[in-house]
């Protein structure tokens, strides 16, 4: 018997015997690509100090990963479908590990951003491959449970990333947070070859590369504009990118409607289960990623927790994800997707709204309930939404389905961090200016307004300045903490309102259980329609 898994899924007469071990490999692969984002949250202060990063530099160190990650998933998922889903997984892990090694060795801002971009390309291959392999390997009756485990892994990574990075930063430089990905990637590659069977789409036609290029241009430009505009002003670059994204989206839809074998059949958005679930993933990660992003900053800068201490304090969120995942596995078959997705989004909305109560005197206890609610919401709602999205695609397009789901997830998270982060920065600057604007030199005020970390650094310098002294330093530190708490409260109000509106929209779009069965029957007919009929429909 060969050590390697060599029999393709398509040639198996029954369910793959080692599918749960294969799921472990897929979840491990998913874990490191999500951790690559969350671990950087606690490593950012060390990187800023060592590399002398400006606010713009730090933003692109973070988002150099996000742009290729979001833009390429749809196309790379299709390529994996056609040639080899397992091959795509292995190739993505190798690219990801190579970028991680580069990131651990370089000490120039531009090279760190380049390393993050390489990791983002690898993640864009890995992420849809994990979902498409999961759906291909598991029979329909077990698929929901497997997707629940996949979702729980995403939630676990949100907490494990800062925890692992925090522990490494206790004794090592920030480069270690890159290097830790390498042995995990090597283990995942070995596990993929031994435990994950080969799989590819049967009878798949030529890849729609024109549609793929249009999707890359549209999503990439949108993510760039979303990152650059809110943070650094709507100059020529972000405005042009936004226009390109809009024109590219229109061109993409027009092309896909006319193509015989489109990259993504945009008519699926007329199916309420699919479109409602895509909206749910988008809105949900908009609110949760944004809230976790600024809550973590409050723990580090205002409450003064170190990297490891911050990671430990995010663990309740991961525990709540597992509780929610266990509950959704039991409740979704009884209550339906709409009830679970809607209730999860409502709980997440409450969690964001609770952060409105944050003020200068808040402690970790004030963040515990919001984090528990956000974790519970992830566990309850993301799994049934993802299961619905993947169930909307035929076997030949599982990679595209995974790419569509993951694009919605990453786009929502990017929008949340960019839009809510920009609102937080604006609110913080305005409040700080009102508190100390007339008592600081212009240059010191500009530095203090740039970020909460910059404000506290200015306060430290004042403490050693004979002309100022400890009292003025403490007064500035108090003002910085108060302004940042005000920013968190204001931003959470806006984020909660957006989440509430998104929840209402999702509930309006998602069908009830009876309507859902009719929609699924229509989707089933669509996926089995002959190519000639499909062409005829596209020409009508």
C-alpha positions in Angstrom: 0.0 0.0 0.0 1.4 3.4 -1.0 2.2 5.9 1.7 0.8 8.7 -0.5 -2.9 9.3 -1.3 -3.0 8.5 -5.0 -6.5 7.5 -5.9 -8.5 10.6 -7.1 -11.8 11.3 -5.4 -13.6 11.0 -8.7 -12.5 7.3 -9.0 -13.6 6.3 -5.5 -16.6 4.0 -5.3 -17.6 5.3 -1.8 -16.6 8.0 0.7 -12.9 8.4 1.3 -11.9 6.4 4.3 -9.5 8.9 5.8 -11.5 12.0 5.1 -11.5 13.3 8.7 -7.7 13.1 8.7 -7.8 15.0 5.4 -10.0 17.6 7.1 -7.3 18.1 9.8 -4.8 18.9 7.1 -7.2 21.3 5.4 -7.9 23.0 8.7 -4.2 23.3 9.5 -3.6 24.9 6.1 -6.4 27.4 6.7 -5.1 28.1 10.2 -1.8 29.6 9.1 -3.2 31.7 6.3 -5.6 33.4 8.8 -3.0 33.6 11.5 -0.8 35.5 9.1 -3.2 38.5 9.5 -4.1 38.2 13.1 -0.5 37.6 14.4 0.6 40.9 12.8 -1.8 42.8 15.1 0.4 42.2 18.1 3.7 42.3 16.2 2.9 45.7 14.7 4.4 47.8 17.6 7.8 46.0 17.5 7.9 46.3 13.7 7.1 50.0 13.8 9.8 50.6 16.4 12.5 48.5 14.6 11.7 49.6 11.0 10.7 53.2 11.8 7.3 52.6 10.0 5.0 55.5 9.4 1.3 55.1 9.6 1.1 54.6 5.9 4.0 52.1 6.0 2.4 50.0 8.7 -0.9 50.0 6.8 0.7 48.6 3.7 2.7 46.0 5.7 -0.7 44.7 6.9 -2.5 45.1 3.6 0.3 44.0 1.2 -1.1 40.6 2.1 -4.8 41.5 1.6 -4.7 42.9 -1.9 -3.4 39.8 -3.8 -5.3 37.6 -1.3 -8.7 39.1 -2.1 -8.1 39.7 -5.8 -6.7 36.3 -6.9 -8.9 33.8 -5.1 -11.6 33.4 -7.7 -9.2 32.8 -10.6 -6.8 30.6 -8.6 -9.8 28.6 -7.4 -10.8 27.9 -11.0 -7.3 26.9 -12.0 -7.3 24.4 -9.0 -10.6 23.0 -10.2 -9.2 22.3 -13.7 -5.8 21.0 -13.0 -5.5 19.8 -9.4 -7.1 21.0 -6.2 -4.5 19.1 -4.1 -1.7 20.4 -6.3 -3.0 23.9 -5.8 -3.0 23.4 -2.0 0.6 22.2 -2.0 1.7 25.0 -4.4 0.0 27.6 -2.3 1.6 26.4 0.9 5.1 26.4 -0.7 4.6 30.0 -2.0 3.2 31.0 1.4 6.2 29.5 3.2 8.7 31.1 0.8 7.1 34.5 1.5 7.3 33.8 5.2 11.0 33.0 5.0 11.6 36.2 3.1 9.6 38.3 5.6 11.7 36.9 8.5 15.0 37.9 6.9 14.5 41.3 5.4 14.7 44.6 7.3 13.5 47.2 4.8 9.9 48.3 4.6 9.5 47.7 0.9 10.8 44.2 1.1 8.6 43.4 4.1 5.6 44.5 2.0 6.8 42.4 -0.9 7.1 39.4 1.4 3.6 39.9 2.7 2.3 40.2 -0.9 4.0 36.8 -1.8 2.3 35.3 1.3 -1.0 36.8 0.1 -0.6 35.1 -3.3 0.0 31.8 -1.5 -3.0 32.3 0.7 -5.1 33.0 -2.4 -4.3 29.6 -3.7 -4.6 27.8 -0.3 -7.9 29.3 0.9 -10.3 28.2 -2.0 -8.4 24.9 -2.3 -9.2 24.0 1.3 -12.9 24.5 0.7 -13.1 22.8 -2.7 -11.3 19.8 -1.4 -13.5 19.6 1.7 -16.6 19.6 -0.4 -15.2 17.1 -2.9 -14.0 14.6 -0.2 -17.0 14.7 2.1 -20.4 13.2 1.2 -23.3 15.6 1.3 -24.6 14.2 4.6 -21.3 15.0 6.4 -20.5 18.2 4.6 -22.1 20.6 7.1 -20.2 19.2 10.0 -16.9 19.4 8.1 -17.6 23.1 7.1 -18.4 23.8 10.7 -15.0 22.5 11.7 -13.5 24.6 8.9 -15.3 27.7 10.2 -14.3 27.0 13.8 -10.6 26.9 12.7 -11.0 30.4 11.3 -12.3 31.6 14.6 -9.5 29.8 16.4 -6.9 31.5 14.3 -8.2 34.9 15.3 -7.1 34.2 18.9 -4.2 31.8 18.3 -2.4 34.2 15.9 -1.9 36.9 18.6 -1.2 34.3 21.3 1.6 32.5 19.3 3.0 35.8 18.1 2.9 37.2 21.6 4.8 34.2 23.0 7.5 34.5 20.3 7.9 38.2 20.9 8.7 37.6 24.5 12.1 36.2 23.5 12.6 36.9 19.8 12.4 39.7 17.2 9.3 40.3 15.1 10.7 38.2 12.2 9.9 35.1 14.3 6.2 35.7 13.7 6.9 35.1 10.0 9.2 32.2 10.4 6.7 30.2 12.6 4.6 29.6 9.5 7.3 27.6 7.8 7.3 24.3 9.9 3.5 24.4 9.9 3.4 24.8 6.1 5.9 21.9 5.7 3.8 19.7 8.0 0.6 20.6 6.0 2.4 19.8 2.6 3.4 16.4 3.9 -0.1 15.8 5.3 -1.7 16.8 2.0 0.4 14.3 0.0 -0.3 11.5 2.5 -3.9 12.1 3.6 -5.6 14.4 1.0 -6.6 12.6 -2.2 -6.2 14.2 -5.6 -9.2 15.9 -7.0 -10.1 18.0 -10.1 -13.3 18.9 -11.9 -14.5 16.3 -14.4 -15.2 17.6 -18.0 -14.4 21.2 -17.1 -14.1 23.4 -20.2 -11.5 26.1 -20.9 -11.0 28.6 -18.1 -12.5 32.0 -18.7 -9.3 34.0 -18.3 -10.8 37.2 -19.6 -13.4 37.0 -16.9 -10.7 36.1 -14.4 -8.6 39.1 -15.4 -11.6 41.4 -15.0 -12.3 40.0 -11.6 -8.7 40.6 -10.5 -8.8 44.2 -11.8 -12.2 44.9 -10.1 -11.5 43.3 -6.7 -7.9 44.5 -6.5 -8.8 48.1 -7.4 -11.7 48.1 -4.9 -9.5 46.8 -2.1 -6.7 49.3 -2.9 -9.2 52.2 -3.0 -10.8 50.9 0.3 -7.4 50.8 2.0 -5.8 54.0 0.6 -8.8 56.4 0.4 -10.2 56.3 4.0 -6.8 56.3 5.6 -4.7 58.6 3.5 -7.2 60.8 1.7 -9.1 60.5 -1.6 -6.3 61.7 -3.9 -5.9 60.8 -7.5 -4.7 57.2 -6.8 -7.7 56.0 -4.7 -10.2 57.8 -6.9 -8.8 56.3 -10.1 -8.8 52.9 -8.4 -12.4 53.3 -7.4 -13.4 54.2 -11.0 -11.5 51.3 -12.4 -13.2 49.0 -9.9 -16.6 50.2 -10.9 -15.9 50.0 -14.7 -14.3 46.6 -14.2 -17.3 45.2 -12.3 -19.7 46.3 -15.1 -17.4 44.8 -17.7 -17.1 41.6 -15.7 -20.9 41.2 -15.3 -21.4 41.9 -19.0 -18.7 39.5 -20.1 -19.9 36.7 -17.8 -23.5 37.0 -19.0 -22.4 36.4 -22.6 -19.7 33.7 -22.0 -20.5 30.0 -22.5 -18.5 28.9 -19.5 -18.1 32.0 -17.3 -15.6 32.2 -14.5 -18.5 33.0 -12.2 -22.1 32.7 -13.4 -23.4 36.0 -12.0 -27.0 34.7 -12.4 -26.4 32.9 -9.2 -26.9 36.2 -7.4 -30.6 35.9 -8.4 -30.8 32.9 -6.1 -31.8 34.2 -2.7 -29.9 31.5 -0.6 -26.7 32.3 -2.4 -26.9 36.1 -2.5 -28.2 36.3 1.1 -25.3 34.1 2.3 -22.7 36.1 0.4 -24.1 39.3 1.9 -24.0 37.7 5.4 -20.4 36.8 5.1 -19.5 40.3 3.7 -21.4 42.2 6.4 -20.4 39.9 9.2 -16.7 40.1 8.7 -17.0 43.9 8.1 -18.2 44.3 11.7 -16.2 41.6 13.5 -12.8 42.2 11.9 -13.1 46.0 12.4 -14.2 45.5 16.1 -11.4 43.0 16.8 -8.9 45.3 15.1 -9.5 48.3 17.4 -10.3 46.4 20.5 -6.9 44.8 20.3 -5.3 48.2 20.0 -7.1 49.3 23.1 -5.8 46.3 25.1 -2.2 47.0 24.0 -1.9 50.7 24.1 -4.5 52.0 26.6 -4.5 49.0 29.0 -0.8 48.4 28.5 -0.9 44.6 27.9 2.1 43.0 26.2 1.8 40.9 23.1 1.4 37.6 24.9 -1.0 39.1 27.5 -3.1 40.4 24.6 -3.2 37.0 22.9 -4.2 35.3 26.1 -7.1 37.7 26.5 -8.4 36.9 23.1 -8.8 33.2 23.9 -12.4 33.6 25.2 -13.3 34.6 21.6 -12.0 31.4 20.3 -13.8 29.4 23.0 -17.1 31.1 22.0 -16.5 30.2 18.4 -16.4 26.5 19.3 -19.5 26.8 21.4 -21.4 28.5 18.5 -20.1 26.0 16.0 -21.3 23.1 18.2 -24.7 24.8 18.6 -25.1 25.5 14.8 -24.3 21.9 14.0 -27.3 20.8 16.0 -29.7 23.7 15.4 -29.3 24.4 11.7 -31.0 21.2 10.5 -34.0 22.0 12.9 -34.3 25.8 12.5 -32.9 26.4 9.0 -30.1 28.6 7.6 -32.1 31.9 7.8 -32.7 31.5 11.5 -29.1 30.6 12.3 -27.4 33.2 10.1 -29.9 35.9 11.2 -29.5 35.1 14.9 -25.7 35.0 14.6 -25.6 38.4 12.9 -27.9 39.8 15.5 -25.7 38.6 18.3 -22.6 40.0 16.5 -24.4 43.3 16.1 -25.1 43.4 19.9 -21.4 42.6 20.5 -20.3 45.6 18.4 -22.9 47.9 20.0 -21.6 47.0 23.5 -18.3 48.6 22.6 -20.1 51.9 22.5 -19.8 51.8 26.4 -16.0 51.9 26.3 -14.5 55.0 28.0 -11.2 56.0 29.5 -11.8 54.0 32.7 -12.7 50.8 30.9 -10.9 47.6 31.8 -10.5 44.2 30.1 -13.8 43.1 31.7 -15.6 45.6 29.5 -14.3 43.8 26.4 -15.1 40.3 27.6 -18.8 40.3 26.8 -18.4 41.8 23.3 -15.7 39.3 22.4 -17.8 36.4 23.7 -20.7 37.6 21.6 -18.6 38.1 18.5 -17.1 34.6 18.9 -20.5 33.0 19.4 -21.8 34.8 16.4 -18.9 33.6 14.2 -19.6 30.0 15.3 -23.4 30.3 14.7 -23.6 32.0 11.4 -20.6 31.6 9.2 -20.8 27.8 8.8 -24.4 27.6 7.5 -23.7 30.6 5.2 -20.6 29.0 3.8 -22.4 25.6 3.4 -25.1 27.4 1.4 -22.6 29.2 -0.8 -20.7 26.0 -1.6 -23.9 24.1 -2.2 -24.8 26.6 -4.9 -21.9 25.4 -7.2 -21.7 22.1 -9.2 -18.7 19.8 -8.6 -16.9 21.3 -11.6 -16.8 24.7 -9.9 -16.0 24.0 -6.3 -12.8 26.0 -6.4 -14.7 29.0 -7.8 -17.3 28.5 -5.0 -14.5 28.6 -2.4 -13.0 31.6 -4.1 -16.4 33.4 -4.1 -17.0 32.7 -0.4 -13.4 33.7 0.6 -13.5 36.8 -1.5 -16.6 38.0 0.3 -14.9 37.1 3.7 -11.7 38.9 2.9 -13.4 41.9 1.2 -15.7 42.3 4.2 -12.8 42.2 6.6 -10.7 44.6 4.5 -13.6 47.1 4.4 -14.2 46.8 8.1 -10.6 47.5 9.1 -10.3 50.3 6.5 -13.6 52.1 7.0 -13.9 51.6 10.7 -10.2 52.1 11.2 -10.4 55.4 9.3 -13.4 56.5 11.3 -11.6 55.6 14.5 -8.5 57.7 13.5 -10.6 60.7 12.5 -12.6 60.6 15.8 -9.4 60.1 17.8 -7.6 63.1 16.1 -10.5 65.4 16.5 -11.0 64.6 20.2 -7.3 64.8 21.0 -7.1 68.2 19.2 -9.9 69.5 21.4 -8.2 68.2 24.6 -4.6 69.3 24.1 -4.4 71.1 20.8 -3.6 74.4 22.4 -0.9 73.0 24.7 1.4 71.1 22.3 3.8 72.4 19.6 2.4 71.7 16.1 5.0 69.0 15.3 4.3 67.1 18.6 0.5 67.4 18.1 0.8 66.0 14.5 2.8 63.0 15.9 0.3 62.5 18.7 -2.7 62.6 16.4 -1.2 60.1 13.9 -2.0 57.1 16.2 -2.5 56.2 19.8 1.0 54.7 19.8 2.4 58.0 18.5 0.5 59.9 21.2 1.9 57.8 24.0 5.4 58.1 22.5 5.2 61.9 22.6 4.1 61.6 26.3 7.2 59.5 27.0 9.4 62.1 25.5 7.7 64.9 27.5 8.5 62.9 30.7 12.2 63.3 30.1 12.0 66.9 28.9 13.0 69.3 31.7 10.8 72.0 30.2 7.7 69.8 30.5 8.1 67.1 33.2 6.1 64.1 34.4 2.9 66.0 35.1 2.5 67.3 31.5 3.5 63.9 30.2 0.8 62.2 32.3 -1.8 64.8 31.3 -1.0 64.0 27.6 -1.1 60.2 28.2 -4.5 60.6 29.9 -5.8 62.8 27.0 -4.5 60.2 24.4 -6.3 57.4 26.3 -9.5 59.4 26.6 -9.4 60.4 22.9 -8.8 56.8 21.8 -11.6 55.5 24.0 -13.9 58.1 22.5 -12.9 56.9 19.1 -13.7 53.3 19.9 -17.1 54.3 21.3 -18.0 56.5 18.3 -16.7 53.9 15.7 -18.6 51.1 17.4 -21.8 53.1 17.2 -21.4 53.4 13.4 -20.2 49.8 13.0 -23.2 48.6 15.0 -25.6 50.6 12.8 -24.0 49.2 9.6 -24.2 45.6 11.1 -27.8 46.1 12.0 -28.7 47.3 8.5 -26.8 44.4 7.1 -28.6 42.0 9.3 -32.0 43.4 8.2 -30.9 43.1 4.5 -29.7 39.6 4.9 -33.0 38.5 6.6 -34.9 40.2 3.8 -32.9 38.3 1.1 -32.6 34.9 2.6 -35.6 32.7 2.0 -37.5 30.8 4.7 -37.3 27.0 4.8 -40.1 26.4 2.2 -38.9 29.1 -0.2 -35.3 27.8 0.3 -36.3 24.3 -0.8 -37.8 25.7 -4.0 -34.7 27.8 -4.6 -32.5 24.8 -4.1 -34.5 22.8 -6.6 -34.1 25.7 -9.1 -30.3 25.7 -8.4 -30.1 22.0 -8.9 -31.8 22.4 -12.3 -29.3 25.1 -13.2 -26.3 23.0 -12.4 -27.5 20.1 -14.5 -28.6 22.2 -17.6 -26.8 21.2 -20.8 -24.2 23.5 -22.2 -26.3 24.3 -25.3 -29.2 25.3 -23.2 -27.0 27.4 -21.1 -25.7 29.2 -24.2 -29.2 29.7 -25.5 -30.2 31.2 -22.1 -27.2 33.5 -22.2 -28.1 34.8 -25.7 -31.7 35.4 -24.8 
